[in-house]
Amino acid sequence: MVKSTLVALLLTLLARKSYDPMITNDVSEEYDFIVVGAGASGAVVARGLSDKTGMTVLLLEAGDSDYNNPLVPSAIKYGKLQQSFYNWNYDIAKQKYSLLEMGKNAKYPGGKILGGSTSINAMVYLRGSPHDYDSWEDHGAKGWSWKDVEPFFRKNENAVDDKISEKVGRGGVLNISISYENLFTAKLKTAAKEIGIKEVDYIDEIEGISPLICTRYKGLRQSSSEAFLRSGYKERQRSLHIVTNALVSKIHFVTVTSGKQKATGVSYIKDGKISNVKARKEIILSAGALRTPQILMLSGIGTKNHLEEMEIDVVRDLPGVGANFQDHFGHFVYHATNDSRIASDMTPESITEYIINGTGHNSAVTGGSIVLHHKTKYFGTNVTLSSKKRPFPSIQAFFASGKLPLVFKSEENHAFYTYSILAVQHPKSRGEIRLKSTNPSDQPNIDPNYLSEEDDIKMHIEGPMNFIDVTLKVLDMQHTHVVLLK
């Protein structure tokens, strides 16, 4: 069935050239801007800068091209991407308060490919919480309030589904649509209303239930590479040069008249060779929450004691580099059932629908999904909104369904399942990123320090209990018998 579904994709890819025409082989000695990392933000920044008249931009990506790869655009086999060399597959330091059974085997995903994680993830579209942006401004980040950033989201967005809120932009380069709604998600939404959970506008992330919005068009992935780099790339080929498999190892600095250091260029490794390139104006680091601090520290910017310990010359003692690491720690809750109606959409008819129209069950990563925002009495980080008081949820849950994986077994030999992914939205726990060595090819030391704060633990107890109760009530009201998988 999966092979049949991919036929349309393969025909499109076979019609392409054997090489990626967007990639540059002839790199200049100097550019106006150098952007490091072609992921969710780097692709957007590179396009925006290269659209400026007369400006030249070099975009360096450590991973490979996403061109001619049938796994990238398809929604069905995205799990394979998570297990491929397109994933950095970072090791997480052994945790003191969590993941105890996993020891040192816990992994942290990250896209090592044009488009970054937007090329390998589940295509869930989130702008971020308005209250978080307002909180940033309240803490001194002027120009980062929700009213300041929201117009830029609208400018880039193109809602291809009429059901999407009018608050979402139309006419931009990033196509977004509502996730496929199967029988399970339809029943979940209906029953949720019956027990008092209101349907809300997902884009504002307020408490309630709503369909999931995805970066997807006609069943195909809309990564940042596809949306911001490939669309109209021929018009920017002179101003934007893109180099893949280029691992940035260091930023170069010179001392200016004021005695301060100015970044002038970078070194990068490609095919085992070190190359240097200069920037006339600026260098933008958009290599993600893990690689960006690693590059800074390798370049001499970070905590002085750590840099000296690693025998790196200190350019700037900046303790915040690699500190204050925050992650939305979450977990799965599974319910098993023998009600085939919740996962029976994988039919010859649905496959045909996907091939012809790019819609239906096979167009969705999880075969249909829905999101629920919930508020507990433990609010996580003490977010202070001095000028804009807004209620906000503390836990987010994604609901979906499918055939029960063989790894799970239930006493009644259930064939299908529903599941929810529960994540704390404002954790108090803080971790850090540090260097393991001065070799840029080595992974940094990643310590999320999960569940080190008591309130985070309480939220992970209260939240799942509430959601388990809600799920059981919802499905029971819709006459679907389920049991909790332990």
C-alpha angles and dihedrals in degrees: 000000000000091000090052090050092054096053093092091050093048093051090054093048094047089057090060126090118269090243131050107256090198094065121094123223097174106068119190123227094241140023135180091239135017117201116195114206127024098217134114094316104021094061091051093048093047093051093047094050095044090052089064110100114258097003122126123208133191115202114197119196123184092205134066130272120278090217120122093005111133093196095061101063097037119093093203104066102034089124088068089059089056088058097045135087087263086080120075086213093201121204116238119218114250107277125230098203105027145023088039095153091051095056109183094342097088112118135204117209127223132163114253095187141073104297092031114220091349086073096055106027133094092268096242109162119219129164092192128251117305090218091058093055091048089049091054090055091047087056094052107277096127115197093029100092119122092256089054099049102032094078090058091054091051091048092057098040129092112186105205093182118075090211091067115103119270086236087076116084127253127208099030127123098253110084114208131178142175114271118253112274115216130183093278096052092043090053092045092053094046095048093044089061090051092058094046104268107134126218110243141182103276093205092067094049097220125153113292143059130296143156117273120255117217139192092241137120124194089345095308130114118259102204122178087257093054094043104038106023109030097041106088094350093147089065090057102039093108095047100036123052117186122198122186130198087032112137111197109222104175147003116227123222138191129195113249128204093272089060092249126123121252124198110235106169149329141248119225136183120228126166089352093303126114115225130183127212131179132224120213095196119009147346116218118201111207099152095127135259092299107037097040095063089042091056092046093051093046086054094053101263116121143058108350096221093051093047092049090047088055090045092242119147109248114238095168131002100225111159093187093071107106092000131110092037110180129187134176099242110201145159143205128256114197130199120189127212142165092218099118091191092082094059107019096103093102094096134136087257093054091048091052090048091054095048094048103034105013090235138109135051096330093054091067127077094222101025092257129344143188135192131226126192116203135184123220127186089253107076100186115216115031096247110190117202104185096179105022117044109195131167111232136184121252098201131044123198130191116202125201141146141215147135113320111258116238090242088071123069128185129194091243094047093243117195101200138042146192121211142184129207110213121199132176109234101202109027120184094208115105129198137176145229119225136168121264092192142341091260107108090208091063118089117250120246106264118197112170090177090215120202093004089135120070095224090058090055091049091051090051089054100042097039099055092044090054093046094046089052092047094047094049092047093047096050094040090054088053091050095249112136113216136168129206113252110225 
